[in-house]
Structures are given as structure tokens and as C-alpha cells.
């Protein structure tokens, strides 16, 4: 009896302790690879039977066809909501994120490696007019001049686009900006003219926006209810045609001292961006739009000093916000002595 119980216990202990090894489990090397490609026992090709391959191929063809159709339908719906190119963006001015307070831009831009920098670092007494690279992608004085020349190339194109008021007017840098409208724009010493860079100030384009002139007075006796006093320390010369005015100042006391007298010279002297150049309403690839410019020639009294400058635009309703740079732009100029 005891022997029978021992035999049954031995049989029970073997249950679950054994495993059936699949056919071909011990294949290795080339034999295992050849059976993966084609298994003559089951007819599988790359571990699937032809019927299995047919089913999965049909499934993914239907799946990706439906997926592609879904995205094509979404894109068509999206493009139906877009206005025609000639009509401009759907949301403009007060209805858009940009609003009606355009940013103030500077030219020339810095080299691509320092594209986020608004610092102009120049060498005093530099007479070299050859840039380090054809497009001016360098830090030489001549590179700044070359980048400015590249930007002004569009002003030589006179096939102008148009807005609702007719063809865009042309802007001639040479005729309007005096010595700052001619190469090398003050970035290189030429004859008796020292290095005194011309910084070009413009308004960023906002579709359909037309500014109104900023009207103020410097004489308290002339003030009436509708005419505010001009900002303290800001000179906004009167002009024959309505204009957006640009005024630049040193940001700190040391900067103001360095720029006293002839530290900042404006071209044109009116400091004006004529309103006749607005509004911008687009252009084609073969047409041009000339954004008006004001050039500010910077000639600090003390060479080598880093001068911090802020230029503000003045037009009716402008907002000057230093933190977000609304209505103004800030930059630095240093003319190194060695």
C-alpha cells in the first residue's frame, strides 16, 4: 500500500514539470534562417502563411487609405477657410494677435551667428571696404556695410506693387538719407569721415494699417484741449506731409552724456516716415514694396564706450512698452579704439 502511494506521488510530481518542445527548436545558424524564409513543413514565408500575408496586406491598405482620405478631407476643409492671397490675412489689425502697434525694426541685421544680438561692435579707424564673405557674414566693419547694401538692393527695383490707393510710392535712400544713403554708410572710415555707423530704423509691416500723425506742441502757451504736450526731451520737428516720427535717446545718464551735441544725426532731418507709404497690402514675387526708413548716424563723443540707445516711434495711439518692445527698439553701439 505504501509502495502504491509512493508511485502515485511520483507520477503527480512529474505533472506540469515537463514541456513539449516544438519542432525545430534546436535549429541554429543557416538552418534556422532558411526555415524563417521558407518553412516547408507549414508553408510559411517569413513566419506567415500566404493567406496570413494577404489578410494583413489588405487590412493595412484599407487602413492607410482611410487615414489618408481623412487627412486630405481635413486639409481641404482647412484651405476652404483661408482667404485668397490677394485679400491678405483673415484677421488683421485689432482682430489679430499683432494688433495696431507695430514693432520697430533695425537694419542692418547682425550676422546669422549673432542674429538675436542688437549690438553693433565696430573698429575705429578701419578703412577696409572688403567684407570677409560675399554676403557680409562676418564681424568686420565692411561686413556691416555689405549687409546694409544687400538690404537696400530692393530699393533699386521700381516695379511696385499696389494697394487700394494705387501703386506703392518709391523710396530713394540716396536722395532721402543723405550721406547715410551711400556705401559704406558710415561703417568704414573714408577720407575725413570717421567711423560713425548709420543705423536704419523702420516700422514692421502690418497689413492694411495706416498710422495717423502724432501731433503735439513744445510751447505751453499753444496748448489746447486737443493738442498734448510733446514728451519731455523729445524733439519732433514739423513736416510738410503727415509722418510717423522717430526719436532716439541714450538709455542711461552716461549714454546721454556720450551722445550730447552731434552724437545722433538724423537723415532726413525731419525724422519722419511719410504716411503715404502706408498701408501695406501685399505684393507678388515680381513686385516691390519700399518700406520708408530713417537713418540715425551714431558718433559717440568718447570712442570705446558702449552706448545704449533706444529709438521710439511716434504716431497717434502709439504705446511704448519697454518690456515687450512695443513701439520702440533698443540697441548698443561700440566703436573700439584698438
MIDREN-314563 format. One record per residue (C-alpha): residue number from 1; residue in one letter; x negated, y negated, z negated. Coordinates in steps of 0.02 Angstrom, whole numbers, plus 50000, padded with zeros to 5 digits. Example, Ala and Ser with C-alpha at 12.3 -4.5 7.8 and 13.67 -1.06 7.14 Angstrom:
2
+-----+---------+-------+-------+-------+
| num | residuo |     u |     v |     w |
+-----+---------+-------+-------+-------+
|   1 |       A | 49385 | 50225 | 49610 |
|   2 |       S | 49316 | 50053 | 49643 |
+-----+---------+-------+-------+-------+
This chain:
338
+-----+---------+-------+-------+-------+
| num | residuo |     u |     v |     w |
+-----+---------+-------+-------+-------+
|   1 |       X | 50000 | 50000 | 50000 |
|   2 |       X | 49862 | 49884 | 49955 |
|   3 |       X | 49771 | 49930 | 50117 |
|   4 |       X | 49928 | 49887 | 50219 |
|   5 |       X | 49946 | 49718 | 50134 |
|   6 |       X | 49763 | 49680 | 50169 |
|   7 |       X | 49785 | 49723 | 50354 |
|   8 |       X | 49939 | 49611 | 50370 |
|   9 |       X | 49848 | 49469 | 50281 |
|  10 |       X | 49703 | 49486 | 50402 |
|  11 |       X | 49823 | 49477 | 50551 |
|  12 |       X | 49908 | 49321 | 50478 |
|  13 |       X | 49742 | 49234 | 50454 |
|  14 |       X | 49699 | 49252 | 50639 |
|  15 |       X | 49861 | 49168 | 50695 |
|  16 |       X | 49827 | 48989 | 50751 |
|  17 |       X | 49642 | 49015 | 50738 |
|  18 |       X | 49622 | 49070 | 50919 |
|  19 |       X | 49630 | 48965 | 51079 |
|  20 |       X | 49663 | 49014 | 51259 |
|  21 |       X | 49526 | 48942 | 51366 |
|  22 |       X | 49586 | 48876 | 51534 |
|  23 |       X | 49519 | 48949 | 51692 |
|  24 |       X | 49362 | 48862 | 51747 |
|  25 |       X | 49321 | 48786 | 51579 |
|  26 |       X | 49141 | 48843 | 51595 |
|  27 |       X | 49111 | 48767 | 51766 |
|  28 |       X | 48967 | 48642 | 51770 |
|  29 |       X | 48869 | 48540 | 51895 |
|  30 |       X | 48909 | 48556 | 52079 |
|  31 |       X | 49038 | 48691 | 52049 |
|  32 |       X | 49140 | 48577 | 51933 |
|  33 |       X | 49125 | 48433 | 52056 |
|  34 |       X | 49180 | 48537 | 52205 |
|  35 |       X | 49331 | 48602 | 52109 |
|  36 |       X | 49378 | 48421 | 52067 |
|  37 |       X | 49377 | 48379 | 52252 |
|  38 |       X | 49473 | 48534 | 52303 |
|  39 |       X | 49541 | 48670 | 52190 |
|  40 |       X | 49581 | 48824 | 52297 |
|  41 |       X | 49673 | 48907 | 52154 |
|  42 |       X | 49804 | 48768 | 52133 |
|  43 |       X | 49787 | 48670 | 52295 |
|  44 |       X | 49744 | 48509 | 52201 |
|  45 |       X | 49647 | 48370 | 52286 |
|  46 |       X | 49559 | 48253 | 52164 |
|  47 |       X | 49656 | 48333 | 52020 |
|  48 |       X | 49828 | 48308 | 52103 |
|  49 |       X | 49930 | 48413 | 52221 |
|  50 |       X | 49977 | 48334 | 52390 |
|  51 |       X | 50158 | 48317 | 52331 |
|  52 |       X | 50100 | 48225 | 52174 |
|  53 |       X | 49994 | 48108 | 52280 |
|  54 |       X | 50142 | 48074 | 52393 |
|  55 |       X | 50255 | 48032 | 52247 |
|  56 |       X | 50133 | 47914 | 52161 |
|  57 |       X | 50089 | 47828 | 52326 |
|  58 |       X | 50273 | 47799 | 52364 |
|  59 |       X | 50302 | 47733 | 52188 |
|  60 |       X | 50162 | 47604 | 52197 |
|  61 |       X | 50209 | 47550 | 52373 |
|  62 |       X | 50384 | 47511 | 52313 |
|  63 |       X | 50321 | 47433 | 52151 |
|  64 |       X | 50196 | 47314 | 52230 |
|  65 |       X | 50315 | 47271 | 52372 |
|  66 |       X | 50445 | 47216 | 52244 |
|  67 |       X | 50313 | 47122 | 52144 |
|  68 |       X | 50250 | 47030 | 52299 |
|  69 |       X | 50428 | 46989 | 52350 |
|  70 |       X | 50465 | 46920 | 52178 |
|  71 |       X | 50315 | 46801 | 52181 |
|  72 |       X | 50350 | 46747 | 52360 |
|  73 |       X | 50527 | 46704 | 52309 |
|  74 |       X | 50463 | 46605 | 52158 |
|  75 |       X | 50338 | 46509 | 52265 |
|  76 |       X | 50472 | 46467 | 52392 |
|  77 |       X | 50586 | 46402 | 52255 |
|  78 |       X | 50441 | 46300 | 52183 |
|  79 |       X | 50394 | 46223 | 52352 |
|  80 |       X | 50576 | 46177 | 52383 |
|  81 |       X | 50566 | 46063 | 52230 |
|  82 |       X | 50413 | 45968 | 52295 |
|  83 |       X | 50439 | 45805 | 52390 |
|  84 |       X | 50365 | 45776 | 52562 |
|  85 |       X | 50184 | 45720 | 52562 |
|  86 |       X | 50228 | 45551 | 52635 |
|  87 |       X | 50351 | 45522 | 52494 |
|  88 |       X | 50218 | 45541 | 52359 |
|  89 |       X | 50240 | 45625 | 52190 |
|  90 |       X | 50414 | 45656 | 52123 |
|  91 |       X | 50380 | 45574 | 51955 |
|  92 |       X | 50295 | 45404 | 51964 |
|  93 |       X | 50255 | 45257 | 51852 |
|  94 |       X | 50367 | 45253 | 51697 |
|  95 |       X | 50433 | 45428 | 51733 |
|  96 |       X | 50260 | 45505 | 51745 |
|  97 |       X | 50127 | 45550 | 51618 |
|  98 |       X | 50010 | 45417 | 51690 |
|  99 |       X | 50137 | 45277 | 51665 |
| 100 |       X | 50105 | 45099 | 51723 |
| 101 |       X | 49945 | 45063 | 51628 |
| 102 |       X | 49807 | 45121 | 51748 |
| 103 |       X | 49634 | 45164 | 51691 |
| 104 |       X | 49487 | 45053 | 51735 |
| 105 |       X | 49351 | 45137 | 51838 |
| 106 |       X | 49165 | 45104 | 51862 |
| 107 |       X | 49053 | 45126 | 52012 |
| 108 |       X | 48926 | 45190 | 52044 |
| 109 |       X | 48958 | 45353 | 51954 |
| 110 |       X | 48816 | 45438 | 51864 |
| 111 |       X | 48730 | 45588 | 51940 |
| 112 |       X | 48829 | 45751 | 51936 |
| 113 |       X | 48720 | 45821 | 51796 |
| 114 |       X | 48775 | 45673 | 51687 |
| 115 |       X | 48948 | 45646 | 51760 |
| 116 |       X | 49026 | 45614 | 51589 |
| 117 |       X | 48900 | 45478 | 51546 |
| 118 |       X | 48937 | 45292 | 51567 |
| 119 |       X | 48756 | 45244 | 51533 |
| 120 |       X | 48651 | 45153 | 51662 |
| 121 |       X | 48466 | 45176 | 51621 |
| 122 |       X | 48351 | 45082 | 51741 |
| 123 |       X | 48166 | 45042 | 51756 |
| 124 |       X | 48119 | 44858 | 51754 |
| 125 |       X | 48010 | 44800 | 51900 |
| 126 |       X | 48049 | 44954 | 52007 |
| 127 |       X | 48028 | 44910 | 52192 |
| 128 |       X | 48051 | 45085 | 52265 |
| 129 |       X | 48205 | 45094 | 52377 |
| 130 |       X | 48190 | 45279 | 52423 |
| 131 |       X | 48307 | 45393 | 52323 |
| 132 |       X | 48241 | 45556 | 52253 |
| 133 |       X | 48376 | 45651 | 52351 |
| 134 |       X | 48479 | 45603 | 52506 |
| 135 |       X | 48640 | 45585 | 52405 |
| 136 |       X | 48556 | 45497 | 52261 |
| 137 |       X | 48575 | 45640 | 52137 |
| 138 |       X | 48433 | 45580 | 52027 |
| 139 |       X | 48391 | 45455 | 51891 |
| 140 |       X | 48284 | 45331 | 51990 |
| 141 |       X | 48343 | 45152 | 52015 |
| 142 |       X | 48357 | 45191 | 52200 |
| 143 |       X | 48471 | 45339 | 52162 |
| 144 |       X | 48598 | 45222 | 52082 |
| 145 |       X | 48589 | 45112 | 52237 |
| 146 |       X | 48612 | 45261 | 52353 |
| 147 |       X | 48765 | 45323 | 52257 |
| 148 |       X | 48839 | 45149 | 52270 |
| 149 |       X | 48803 | 45145 | 52456 |
| 150 |       X | 48891 | 45313 | 52476 |
| 151 |       X | 49044 | 45248 | 52385 |
| 152 |       X | 49054 | 45089 | 52489 |
| 153 |       X | 49047 | 45188 | 52652 |
| 154 |       X | 49238 | 45198 | 52654 |
| 155 |       X | 49245 | 45008 | 52666 |
| 156 |       X | 49169 | 45016 | 52840 |
| 157 |       X | 49323 | 45111 | 52900 |
| 158 |       X | 49456 | 44992 | 52962 |
| 159 |       X | 49587 | 45117 | 53021 |
| 160 |       X | 49701 | 45078 | 52875 |
| 161 |       X | 49848 | 45171 | 52801 |
| 162 |       X | 50009 | 45081 | 52761 |
| 163 |       X | 50139 | 45052 | 52626 |
| 164 |       X | 50313 | 44977 | 52632 |
| 165 |       X | 50236 | 44804 | 52655 |
| 166 |       X | 50138 | 44855 | 52811 |
| 167 |       X | 49958 | 44905 | 52838 |
| 168 |       X | 49840 | 44901 | 52690 |
| 169 |       X | 49727 | 44747 | 52694 |
| 170 |       X | 49541 | 44775 | 52719 |
| 171 |       X | 49414 | 44731 | 52585 |
| 172 |       X | 49240 | 44675 | 52636 |
| 173 |       X | 49111 | 44699 | 52497 |
| 174 |       X | 48981 | 44594 | 52589 |
| 175 |       X | 49099 | 44448 | 52614 |
| 176 |       X | 49183 | 44457 | 52443 |
| 177 |       X | 49049 | 44515 | 52322 |
| 178 |       X | 48904 | 44403 | 52373 |
| 179 |       X | 48732 | 44474 | 52330 |
| 180 |       X | 48815 | 44622 | 52244 |
| 181 |       X | 48892 | 44673 | 52410 |
| 182 |       X | 48722 | 44707 | 52489 |
| 183 |       X | 48600 | 44851 | 52465 |
| 184 |       X | 48515 | 44882 | 52342 |
| 185 |       X | 48650 | 44798 | 52235 |
| 186 |       X | 48528 | 44735 | 52104 |
| 187 |       X | 48461 | 44908 | 52057 |
| 188 |       X | 48290 | 44879 | 52137 |
| 189 |       X | 48177 | 44727 | 52124 |
| 190 |       X | 48172 | 44635 | 52290 |
| 191 |       X | 48060 | 44483 | 52307 |
| 192 |       X | 48100 | 44361 | 52167 |
| 193 |       X | 48260 | 44455 | 52119 |
| 194 |       X | 48228 | 44563 | 51964 |
| 195 |       X | 48318 | 44724 | 51921 |
| 196 |       X | 48492 | 44666 | 51869 |
| 197 |       X | 48620 | 44800 | 51915 |
| 198 |       X | 48790 | 44762 | 51988 |
| 199 |       X | 48925 | 44865 | 51903 |
| 200 |       X | 49082 | 44879 | 52009 |
| 201 |       X | 49249 | 44879 | 51918 |
| 202 |       X | 49412 | 44940 | 51995 |
| 203 |       X | 49585 | 44998 | 51944 |
| 204 |       X | 49631 | 45180 | 51964 |
| 205 |       X | 49769 | 45204 | 52092 |
| 206 |       X | 49947 | 45233 | 52033 |
| 207 |       X | 50072 | 45275 | 52168 |
| 208 |       X | 50197 | 45136 | 52200 |
| 209 |       X | 50135 | 45022 | 52060 |
| 210 |       X | 50120 | 44835 | 52092 |
| 211 |       X | 50047 | 44732 | 51949 |
| 212 |       X | 50105 | 44559 | 51903 |
| 213 |       X | 49980 | 44421 | 51873 |
| 214 |       X | 49930 | 44384 | 51692 |
| 215 |       X | 49973 | 44202 | 51659 |
| 216 |       X | 49905 | 44113 | 51506 |
| 217 |       X | 49829 | 43947 | 51456 |
| 218 |       X | 49674 | 43890 | 51362 |
| 219 |       X | 49749 | 43722 | 51317 |
| 220 |       X | 49864 | 43721 | 51164 |
| 221 |       X | 49947 | 43561 | 51224 |
| 222 |       X | 50009 | 43650 | 51379 |
| 223 |       X | 50083 | 43800 | 51291 |
| 224 |       X | 50268 | 43828 | 51313 |
| 225 |       X | 50382 | 43969 | 51259 |
| 226 |       X | 50345 | 44073 | 51414 |
| 227 |       X | 50157 | 44048 | 51427 |
| 228 |       X | 50048 | 44133 | 51295 |
| 229 |       X | 49876 | 44078 | 51243 |
| 230 |       X | 49734 | 44168 | 51330 |
| 231 |       X | 49641 | 44294 | 51221 |
| 232 |       X | 49507 | 44211 | 51116 |
| 233 |       X | 49338 | 44206 | 51201 |
| 234 |       X | 49407 | 44268 | 51368 |
| 235 |       X | 49391 | 44160 | 51523 |
| 236 |       X | 49521 | 44198 | 51658 |
| 237 |       X | 49494 | 44073 | 51799 |
| 238 |       X | 49645 | 44017 | 51900 |
| 239 |       X | 49656 | 44089 | 52076 |
| 240 |       X | 49747 | 44036 | 52233 |
| 241 |       X | 49826 | 44208 | 52253 |
| 242 |       X | 49902 | 44319 | 52117 |
| 243 |       X | 49769 | 44434 | 52047 |
| 244 |       X | 49728 | 44559 | 51911 |
| 245 |       X | 49585 | 44483 | 51811 |
| 246 |       X | 49432 | 44574 | 51746 |
| 247 |       X | 49336 | 44509 | 51596 |
| 248 |       X | 49183 | 44591 | 51517 |
| 249 |       X | 49108 | 44560 | 51345 |
| 250 |       X | 48970 | 44630 | 51236 |
| 251 |       X | 49048 | 44751 | 51112 |
| 252 |       X | 48941 | 44707 | 50962 |
| 253 |       X | 48858 | 44548 | 50898 |
| 254 |       X | 48685 | 44600 | 50963 |
| 255 |       X | 48761 | 44636 | 51135 |
| 256 |       X | 48849 | 44467 | 51141 |
| 257 |       X | 48686 | 44382 | 51098 |
| 258 |       X | 48593 | 44478 | 51234 |
| 259 |       X | 48723 | 44428 | 51364 |
| 260 |       X | 48739 | 44244 | 51320 |
| 261 |       X | 48719 | 44121 | 51462 |
| 262 |       X | 48688 | 44211 | 51626 |
| 263 |       X | 48691 | 44386 | 51556 |
| 264 |       X | 48851 | 44426 | 51653 |
| 265 |       X | 48886 | 44356 | 51826 |
| 266 |       X | 49047 | 44396 | 51919 |
| 267 |       X | 49074 | 44422 | 52105 |
| 268 |       X | 49192 | 44350 | 52156 |
| 269 |       X | 49184 | 44210 | 52026 |
| 270 |       X | 49373 | 44218 | 52008 |
| 271 |       X | 49356 | 44391 | 51926 |
| 272 |       X | 49512 | 44438 | 52024 |
| 273 |       X | 49579 | 44596 | 52105 |
| 274 |       X | 49708 | 44523 | 52227 |
| 275 |       X | 49882 | 44595 | 52206 |
| 276 |       X | 49902 | 44603 | 52395 |
| 277 |       X | 49806 | 44769 | 52390 |
| 278 |       X | 49949 | 44848 | 52292 |
| 279 |       X | 50048 | 44958 | 52290 |
| 280 |       X | 49954 | 45114 | 52343 |
| 281 |       X | 50070 | 45233 | 52434 |
| 282 |       X | 49955 | 45366 | 52503 |
| 283 |       X | 49854 | 45388 | 52662 |
| 284 |       X | 49808 | 45526 | 52784 |
| 285 |       X | 49636 | 45600 | 52812 |
| 286 |       X | 49606 | 45484 | 52958 |
| 287 |       X | 49663 | 45327 | 52868 |
| 288 |       X | 49576 | 45220 | 52738 |
| 289 |       X | 49629 | 45125 | 52583 |
| 290 |       X | 49514 | 44991 | 52515 |
| 291 |       X | 49529 | 44976 | 52327 |
| 292 |       X | 49482 | 44796 | 52279 |
| 293 |       X | 49325 | 44775 | 52173 |
| 294 |       X | 49250 | 44652 | 52052 |
| 295 |       X | 49061 | 44663 | 52033 |
| 296 |       X | 48979 | 44617 | 51868 |
| 297 |       X | 48793 | 44582 | 51878 |
| 298 |       X | 48711 | 44627 | 51712 |
| 299 |       X | 48550 | 44537 | 51667 |
| 300 |       X | 48515 | 44550 | 51479 |
| 301 |       X | 48403 | 44418 | 51403 |
| 302 |       X | 48296 | 44549 | 51319 |
| 303 |       X | 48232 | 44693 | 51425 |
| 304 |       X | 48229 | 44863 | 51345 |
| 305 |       X | 48381 | 44833 | 51236 |
| 306 |       X | 48530 | 44949 | 51257 |
| 307 |       X | 48678 | 44834 | 51291 |
| 308 |       X | 48855 | 44896 | 51256 |
| 309 |       X | 48985 | 44816 | 51369 |
| 310 |       X | 49174 | 44826 | 51376 |
| 311 |       X | 49273 | 44768 | 51529 |
| 312 |       X | 49460 | 44737 | 51514 |
| 313 |       X | 49591 | 44716 | 51648 |
| 314 |       X | 49722 | 44580 | 51626 |
| 315 |       X | 49894 | 44588 | 51707 |
| 316 |       X | 50071 | 44566 | 51643 |
| 317 |       X | 50114 | 44701 | 51516 |
| 318 |       X | 49939 | 44773 | 51501 |
| 319 |       X | 49895 | 44875 | 51346 |
| 320 |       X | 49716 | 44881 | 51285 |
| 321 |       X | 49687 | 45037 | 51181 |
| 322 |       X | 49505 | 45069 | 51138 |
| 323 |       X | 49533 | 45247 | 51077 |
| 324 |       X | 49617 | 45309 | 51237 |
| 325 |       X | 49527 | 45183 | 51351 |
| 326 |       X | 49691 | 45115 | 51417 |
| 327 |       X | 49669 | 44954 | 51514 |
| 328 |       X | 49481 | 44949 | 51485 |
| 329 |       X | 49317 | 45036 | 51515 |
| 330 |       X | 49157 | 45043 | 51411 |
| 331 |       X | 48980 | 45073 | 51470 |
| 332 |       X | 48799 | 45042 | 51423 |
| 333 |       X | 48655 | 44965 | 51519 |
| 334 |       X | 48470 | 44980 | 51475 |
| 335 |       X | 48331 | 44907 | 51582 |
| 336 |       X | 48173 | 44988 | 51515 |
| 337 |       X | 48010 | 44892 | 51520 |
| 338 |       X | 47898 | 45045 | 51534 |
+-----+---------+-------+-------+-------+
